[in-house]
């Protein structure tokens, strides 16, 4: 009986602290809103049969400017919800802080992508980050359409250290110049003549520029006019033969 009472006293005097494991670690040195690493930096290479992980830092701005048909309006961001990592290899999983993957406006949070690629999974995957913005406009809640916020290219090499070829029908060089002001040139080489769609969107997925372009077999140089585009970060997407080829562009 004395031992039982003594045990109870220990429980009340020294309460048990439950420590929740941290699923990811945000980079506290980053202060500018965005997702890090960004699309240009990309993800580190993975190797078959070796554990791989990457922490993603997400900093959501407090507000933004959107146009819902009546002109530009200030929108207070409630949260940005991660809906999908499209084309994510099956051996990868994602966990978020917060667990709902709904990142509040004006705050820094994180996510972790992790897994072990099995033998035979060597490939190159372009992973699209699909999100939905929840905002308040003059105290009225509003949800924007699902949008591709960013993308990552993940290369998985086989156990011998060789990456698998993609068999691309298109080769794209870097945008030149980037950052740019009046224009930027996109060098493209294709092995089949076809019509492609060239688009420029902002970080919220709003279309800024759209053009149908005829690509000739061989080398092509596409000029993207930027004189009427405000300074900031944008995504350039060249849609060719059912494939999206997305790059990040900075306009000064």
PyMOL commands that set and color helices and strands:
alter all, ss='L'
color gray80, all
select helices_A, chain A and resi 2-13
alter helices_A, ss='H'
color red, helices_A
select strands_A, chain A and resi 34-36+46-47+51-59+63-67+72-86+92-97+102-104+108-116+123-137+140-143+147-157+170-172+183-190+194-202+207-215+218-225+232-240+243-251
alter strands_A, ss='S'
color yellow, strands_A
deselect
rebuild
show_as cartoon
